[in-house]
Amino acid sequence: MIEIDGLAKRHGPRVLFEGVSLRVGAGEAVAIEGPSGSGKTTLLRCVIGLDHADAGTVRVGGDVVSAGSPDHAALARVRRRVGFVFQQWNLFPHLSVLENVALAPVEVARRAPAEATRDARALLERVGIGARADARPGALSGGEQQRAAIARALALAPEALLMDEPTSALDPARVADLVTLLRGLCADGLALLVVSHDTDFARAVAGRVVTLRDGRLAPA
């Protein structure tokens, strides 16, 4: 579960957003729409501390991170509990898909490489690209790279997943496949918060759609 309470972000004198509050429960999918430049991506980044909010709090389970005086230990735990799929995916090109997915469990969670590799293979099967485990990211299609990025984001068994514009590089058939995959993940209890310009996708995947416009969050 993610609880955002009174979050605000400014760029100099410009208020990007303020007073943003939102709750995403276990097994729930929420989509955020809004015009370009409205702060949707920045909002996601503030949730896990990649950007620093100017006011407000983020709670994930029992961990709370407050703007202004963040608890760095709590922030580290939040980052373990919340996966992030970037718009550009950011896979390491010199590693295989399997190595990309197994990396964080080994380096961050200090799990045994054999165990991390086994679980990474299972995740790649779960997202439908098990046969591409030994390929480098550059050899994958856009849809396959995205699924690899999702598997990597799930490798630390997060409670929630954030996704930034997940359909931007996908054709309609791949969008439909993505909707099916994300619905399945939510059915398993994952909380999903997604930013999208694609209204059809947002309404297909999310039980609730909200709009970020003029610095405020409101029902779509």
Order of alpha helices (4+ residues) and beta strands (2+ residues): beta-beta-beta-alpha-beta-beta-alpha-beta-alpha-alpha-alpha-beta-alpha-beta-alpha-beta-beta
